[in-house]
């Protein structure tokens, strides 16, 4: 790792400064919903029997330093990045070729693809879909080059259940508040000022996207007509509920849109699809069973992990929603477009895919080289020449120190880093199917 550019940051604090900073963080966070429900590993179920406790969400005491040029570039290319993945999701033939490589090695992706095939055979009744994407970056600087500039490198592109849009906006508000009450030591004044703490409009912009999809659905198609709503499909006992409530509350108060949170595990119990060709999705809230709502949009904050599909009913619920007339955020194809294999295909040095997908409009084509520059080196673990080179790297204790091994699925909780990679691969034995279900990515080197 390169030497720190700001070795004295975060600044030292006196006990009095530390206590003032911490007490204001805790109080402001609870007041403004920068909170989470505590997990049972943090607060036991015996203590929190009613499930009513909330605690401050994990935050940094000081704003994390991020180069302005990198921040500006990440924002500048985001629309083109979103168009890239939206175009991939619409290109069923291309996506089919990629997914068919994965279904041999990943049962979860195979079952997601089967949901698409089932709906495709019956016929899709909803051509619209919504993408609320999150592109994750780290700042990268070549440690061997003292004159190298800091750049952004993409960790992953999230196409389903992209969380923390609600809480991240509140973190920005928290840091601005702490600055306004002089909670930060004067020694940090050259780094922390109003201009270095930009407002985060993610709650407003994400809610606007949801509201736009709600409007695009059009009037009720039921007879007699029903009131319309948005359905947040969530996990049971959701600890990150306040992140979701930031969006649904904004929809209710600023757009006047009825919004409900329904656990994925009870979708079949509380929603129905009309038996006619329209396949209208309706929801009858358990607390108000006399009122039925027509669902315009299913916003998935669940359904991205294999652990959530513990029974045939789970897959039946996903198929149930996908075949309905409600707009999906995301559609099953957009969900699949977020697999690591897609990222690896796009990042290949000789890949023609960026040009293929972004050359259709002048506004997007100008970003091709800038998007390509955000890719880290990514290899498959297969029989191709790049795959064989990756296997040699991954099985070498020394070379593997500069890499991370990632499964195709959503999230980073199952990543294997550095010198642990050879032992992990050895534990897979000679099962090439399991090897091919991973990609090898060069580590990003922060300054």
C-alpha atoms as one frame of an Amber mdcrd trajectory, in Angstrom:
protein
   0.000   0.000   0.000   1.219   3.473  -0.833   2.121   5.852   1.953  -0.833
   7.841   3.261  -1.310  11.196   1.547  -2.681  12.657   4.783  -0.848  10.867
   7.622  -2.403  13.127  10.288  -5.978  12.342   9.262  -8.217  11.539  11.021
  -7.056  14.104  13.576  -6.326  13.381  17.182  -9.005  14.457  19.671  -8.954
  15.322  23.335 -11.246  13.280  25.624 -13.637  16.246  25.723 -13.683  16.571
  21.924 -14.206  12.831  21.528 -17.138  12.764  23.967 -18.776  15.797  22.329
 -18.377  14.289  18.873 -19.687  10.874  19.888 -22.690  12.114  21.859 -23.814
  14.321  18.962 -23.409  11.487  16.462 -25.586   9.177  18.549 -28.278  11.759
  19.234 -28.450  13.187  15.690 -28.530   9.701  14.176 -31.486   8.490  16.207
 -33.322  11.793  15.718 -32.891  11.605  11.930 -33.285   7.885  11.292 -29.610
   7.102  10.684 -30.243   3.828  12.456 -30.588   0.060  12.165 -32.428  -2.596
  14.103 -29.813  -4.417  16.206 -29.039  -7.992  15.208 -29.466 -10.707  17.810
 -25.678 -11.045  17.952 -25.552  -7.444  19.204 -28.688  -7.331  21.364 -30.175
 -10.659  22.395 -33.793 -11.511  21.621 -34.443 -11.773  25.371 -33.522  -8.116
  25.789 -35.290  -6.927  22.633 -38.414  -9.068  22.842 -40.668  -6.476  21.202
 -38.210  -5.825  18.372 -38.580  -2.101  18.985 -34.958  -1.180  19.676 -32.898
   0.823  17.201 -29.224   1.736  17.345 -27.045   4.198  15.489 -25.970   2.827
  12.124 -22.218   2.215  11.815 -20.655   5.488  10.669 -17.231   7.099  10.619
 -16.576   9.847  13.151 -14.893  11.875  10.428 -15.758  12.107   6.733 -13.739
   9.680   4.614 -11.361  11.549   2.327 -12.072  11.004  -1.366 -10.321  12.896
  -4.182 -12.553  15.475  -5.824 -11.491  14.410  -9.307 -12.479  10.800  -8.582
 -15.820  11.857  -7.107 -16.624  14.040 -10.118 -15.641  11.286 -12.557 -17.728
   8.630 -10.787 -20.795  10.853 -11.027 -20.084  11.843 -14.627 -20.037   8.272
 -15.955 -22.918   6.879 -13.902 -25.673   7.509 -16.452 -23.649   5.750 -19.146
 -22.935   2.875 -16.741 -26.657   2.540 -16.035 -27.438   2.566 -19.756 -24.805
  -0.139 -20.265 -26.443  -2.567 -17.856 -29.949  -1.688 -18.979 -28.926  -2.482
 -22.563 -27.337  -5.771 -21.491 -30.551  -6.788 -19.737 -32.537  -6.108 -22.906
 -30.228  -8.137 -25.144 -31.640 -11.570 -24.355 -29.584 -13.435 -26.954 -26.257
 -12.077 -25.693 -27.232 -12.548 -22.064 -28.360 -16.083 -22.847 -24.868 -17.015
 -24.107 -23.253 -15.743 -20.913 -25.784 -17.282 -18.550 -25.645 -20.648 -20.282
 -21.972 -20.824 -19.292 -22.940 -20.181 -15.690 -25.907 -22.507 -15.287 -23.546
 -25.454 -15.506 -21.600 -24.233 -12.476 -24.089 -22.212 -10.400 -27.446 -23.687
  -9.406 -28.765 -20.344  -8.161 -28.172 -18.564 -11.452 -29.592 -21.595 -13.267
 -32.834 -21.308 -11.305 -33.058 -17.555 -11.889 -32.669 -18.225 -15.598 -35.407
 -20.860 -15.417 -37.757 -18.208 -14.032 -37.054 -16.079 -17.095 -37.553 -19.042
 -19.438 -40.903 -19.863 -17.834 -42.165 -16.282 -18.234 -40.736 -16.011 -21.735
 -42.597 -19.166 -22.751 -45.862 -17.833 -21.346 -45.169 -14.361 -22.709 -44.124
 -11.253 -20.810 -46.997  -8.861 -20.166 -44.803  -6.038 -18.858 -42.153  -4.562
 -21.127 -41.022  -1.904 -18.644 -38.526  -2.399 -15.855 -36.743  -0.091 -13.432
 -33.089  -0.136 -12.447 -31.864   1.465  -9.228 -28.181   0.671  -9.586 -25.150
   1.205  -7.375 -21.636   1.159  -8.768 -19.073   0.557  -6.017 -15.605   2.053
  -6.398 -12.343   2.333  -4.530  -9.620   4.867  -5.141  -6.617   3.236  -6.803
  -3.056   4.480  -7.062  -0.181   2.493  -8.497   2.148   1.955  -5.502   5.226
   1.560  -7.716   4.737   4.929  -9.424   5.293   7.951  -7.158   3.852  10.232
  -9.840   0.716   8.194 -10.451  -2.626   9.955 -10.132  -5.466   8.601  -8.051
  -8.188   6.967 -10.142 -11.389   5.044  -9.483 -11.605   1.302  -9.961 -14.906
  -0.524  -9.862 -15.404  -3.160  -7.183 -18.768  -4.326  -8.511 -21.972  -3.140
 -10.117 -25.130  -3.887  -8.119 -28.381  -4.409 -10.010 -30.661  -5.738  -7.240
 -31.446  -4.560  -3.708 -28.816  -1.801  -3.891 -28.968  -0.601  -0.318 -27.908
   2.437   1.723 -29.311   5.048  -0.621 -31.412   6.183   2.329 -28.781   6.083
   5.057 -25.921   7.440   2.957 -27.832  10.680   2.413 -28.236  10.940   6.167
 -24.515  10.333   6.722 -23.802  13.364   4.549 -26.272  15.340   6.619 -24.636
  14.134   9.830 -21.154  15.225   8.799 -22.452  18.622   7.688 -24.214  19.028
  11.025 -21.083  18.100  12.978 -19.127  20.661  10.986 -21.763  23.334  11.651
 -21.490  22.876  15.438 -17.660  22.850  15.354 -17.491  19.255  16.498 -14.387
  18.632  14.409 -10.996  19.742  15.779  -9.574  22.929  14.286  -6.609  20.907
  13.033  -8.897  19.400  10.364 -10.179  22.754   9.064  -8.048  22.598   5.920
  -9.731  19.340   4.905 -13.250  19.591   6.327 -15.259  22.607   5.255 -18.667
  23.218   3.698 -17.326  22.820   0.149 -15.853  19.387   0.915 -19.151  18.058
   2.289 -21.488  17.942  -0.737 -25.139  17.154  -0.108 -26.254  13.664  -1.071
 -29.606  13.721  -2.936 -29.972   9.926  -3.095 -33.261   9.753  -1.178 -34.897
  12.297  -3.454 -33.458  10.854  -6.669 -34.155   7.188  -5.875 -37.698   8.004
  -4.785 -38.119   9.990  -8.000 -37.121   6.896  -9.981 -39.656   4.772  -8.123
 -42.345   7.416  -8.593 -41.563   7.636 -12.317 -42.061   3.881 -12.706 -45.290
   4.145 -10.718 -46.524   6.781 -13.185 -45.337   4.807 -16.221 -47.576   1.909
 -15.209 -50.596   4.023 -16.046 -54.107   3.873 -14.594 -55.611   0.845 -12.920
 -56.301  -2.010 -15.301 -58.674  -3.750 -12.892 -62.440  -3.795 -13.201 -63.655
  -2.155 -11.068 -60.596   0.051 -10.805 -58.416  -0.340  -7.722 -56.153   2.089
  -5.872 -52.531   1.765  -6.958 -49.474   1.115  -4.803 -45.761   0.292  -4.775
 -44.676  -2.920  -3.049 -41.290  -3.113  -1.334 -40.341  -6.814  -1.315 -38.206
  -7.143   1.814 -36.519  -9.707   4.018 -38.187 -10.967   7.173 -36.937  -9.299
  10.363 -35.133  -6.684   8.271 -32.433  -4.890  10.298 -31.865  -2.235   7.616
 -35.481  -1.090   7.708 -34.704   2.626   8.183 -32.751   2.724   4.934 -35.893
   1.448   3.194 -38.262   3.685   5.156 -36.318   6.746   4.019 -37.487   5.956
   0.472 -41.013   4.709   1.174 -41.762   7.615   3.529 -40.546  10.074   0.890
 -42.836   8.408  -1.651 -45.783   8.746   0.695 -45.166  12.316   1.849 -43.788
  13.927  -1.336 -45.468  11.907  -4.086 -48.636  10.716  -2.357 -47.969   7.099
  -3.371 -49.222   4.305  -1.084 -46.228   2.105  -0.326 -46.144  -1.203   1.522
 -43.351  -3.452   2.808 -44.032  -7.163   2.337 -41.596  -9.960   3.258 -40.563
 -12.137   0.331 -41.477 -15.206   2.399 -45.211 -14.313   2.435 -45.640 -12.999
  -1.116 -47.897 -15.887  -2.147 -50.097 -15.471   0.920 -50.916 -11.798   0.369
 -50.785 -11.168  -3.389 -52.778 -12.552  -6.301 -52.571 -12.420 -10.080 -55.725
 -11.987 -12.131 -56.584 -15.102 -14.159 -56.989 -13.133 -17.388 -54.319 -12.250
 -19.916 -53.502  -8.967 -18.148 -52.058 -10.777 -15.113 -52.716  -7.852 -12.786
 -50.951  -8.160  -9.431 -53.069  -7.220  -6.426 -52.150  -6.891  -2.770 -54.487
  -7.089   0.198 -52.769  -5.710   3.329 -53.265  -8.023   6.346 -54.008  -4.987
   8.524 -56.750  -3.809   6.113 -58.147  -6.919   4.387 -61.166  -5.076   2.983
 -58.974  -2.982   0.684 -57.198  -4.403  -2.352 -54.452  -2.506  -4.140 -53.179
  -2.942  -7.669 -49.398  -3.207  -7.561 -47.674  -0.980 -10.115 -44.094  -1.709
  -9.059 -42.301  -4.464  -7.133 -39.120  -3.043  -5.637 -36.857  -5.916  -4.601
 -34.917  -5.392  -1.390 -34.818  -9.158  -1.020 -34.515 -12.183  -3.266 -30.855
 -11.736  -4.171 -29.357 -14.447  -1.951 -29.646 -18.239  -2.361 -30.424 -18.427
   1.364 -33.746 -16.694   0.681 -34.882 -19.522  -1.606 -35.157 -22.262   0.993
 -38.212 -24.016  -0.462 -40.086 -24.500  -3.750 -42.517 -21.822  -2.565 -39.688
 -19.282  -2.657 -39.097 -19.912  -6.344 -42.843 -19.964  -6.952 -43.037 -16.507
  -5.350 -40.298 -15.120  -7.612 -42.013 -16.563 -10.687 -45.348 -15.219  -9.427
 -44.019 -11.655  -9.318 -42.027 -11.907 -12.542 -44.970 -13.069 -14.639 -47.251
 -10.334 -13.316 -48.049  -7.005 -14.955 -46.292  -5.060 -12.195 -43.068  -3.314
 -13.192 -40.100  -4.990 -11.536 -37.095  -3.272  -9.975 -35.153  -5.125 -11.159
 -36.479  -7.576 -13.731 -35.082 -11.097 -13.566 -32.863 -10.330 -16.573 -31.480
  -7.197 -14.948 -30.806  -9.243 -11.820 -28.816 -11.722 -13.914 -26.913  -8.913
 -15.628 -25.330  -8.118 -12.267 -23.389 -11.388 -12.084 -19.614 -11.202 -11.788
 -19.237 -13.043 -15.102 -20.764 -10.052 -16.889 -18.289  -7.755 -15.165 -15.443
 -10.059 -16.213 -16.633 -10.145 -19.829 -16.830  -6.362 -19.977 -13.407  -5.925
 -18.378 -11.519  -8.276 -20.719  -8.711  -6.298 -22.460  -9.908  -7.177 -25.958
 -13.607  -7.052 -25.107 -15.812  -5.554 -27.845 -18.847  -5.440 -25.576 -18.573
  -1.846 -24.363 -18.572  -0.601 -27.926 -21.429  -2.952 -28.790 -23.674  -1.761
 -25.998 -22.768   1.923 -25.759 -22.291   2.943 -29.393 -26.013   3.318 -30.103
 -26.163   6.904 -28.809 -23.624   9.684 -28.987 -24.253  10.578 -25.359 -23.145
   7.127 -24.236 -20.407   6.315 -26.748 -18.241   9.189 -25.538 -17.898   7.430
 -22.181 -16.588   4.083 -23.479 -12.920   4.751 -22.749 -13.717   6.366 -19.404
 -15.760   3.375 -18.287 -13.066   0.990 -19.505 -10.508   2.825 -17.378 -12.492
   1.959 -14.232 -12.085  -1.792 -14.739  -9.649  -3.758 -12.636  -8.066  -6.821
 -14.205 -10.511  -9.733 -13.949  -9.955 -13.336 -15.042 -12.204 -16.372 -15.400
 -11.124 -19.688 -13.889 -11.714 -21.906 -16.906  -9.896 -23.649 -19.733  -9.367
 -20.499 -21.827  -5.823 -19.034 -22.029  -6.734 -16.171 -19.644  -8.404 -18.725
 -17.357  -5.321 -20.943 -17.273  -3.145 -17.913 -16.504  -5.531 -17.031 -13.669
  -5.331 -20.546 -12.239  -1.533 -20.341 -12.143  -1.795 -17.037 -10.272  -4.521
 -18.206  -7.921  -2.704 -21.380  -6.890   0.589 -19.588  -6.236   0.807 -18.355
  -2.609   2.998 -15.417  -3.587   1.220 -14.213  -6.735  -2.240 -14.647  -5.227
  -1.485 -12.011  -2.577  -2.484  -9.311  -5.081  -5.885 -10.820  -5.933  -9.356
 -11.534  -4.597 -11.479 -14.554  -5.534 -15.169 -13.779  -5.986 -18.200 -16.016
  -6.534 -20.650 -15.112  -9.282 -23.348 -14.157  -6.809 -24.370 -10.849  -5.305
 -22.449  -9.393  -2.384 -18.913  -9.555  -1.009 -19.389 -11.723   2.067 -18.029
 -14.828   0.332 -14.876 -13.309  -1.155 -11.492 -14.981  -0.560  -8.465 -12.707
  -0.330  -4.769 -12.983  -1.065  -2.789 -15.843   0.380  -5.969 -17.659   1.449
  -6.942 -18.273  -2.176  -4.708 -21.332  -2.876  -5.974 -23.209   0.192  -9.575
 -22.407  -0.684  -9.179 -23.663  -4.233  -7.453 -26.752  -2.930 -10.504 -27.406
  -0.745 -12.638 -27.512  -3.915 -10.653 -30.520  -5.148 -10.676 -31.284  -8.843
 -14.274 -30.152  -9.339 -13.781 -27.727 -12.243 -17.463 -26.826 -12.000 -16.802
 -25.161  -8.645 -13.673 -23.445  -9.909 -15.554 -21.957 -12.854 -18.164 -20.485
 -10.536 -15.579 -17.887  -9.435 -13.667 -15.021 -10.987 -10.204 -13.749 -10.009
  -9.863  -9.979  -9.635  -6.721  -7.943  -9.105  -6.792  -6.070  -5.822  -7.355
  -2.333  -5.916  -4.513  -0.445  -4.201  -5.778   2.608  -2.285  -3.338   5.487
  -1.676
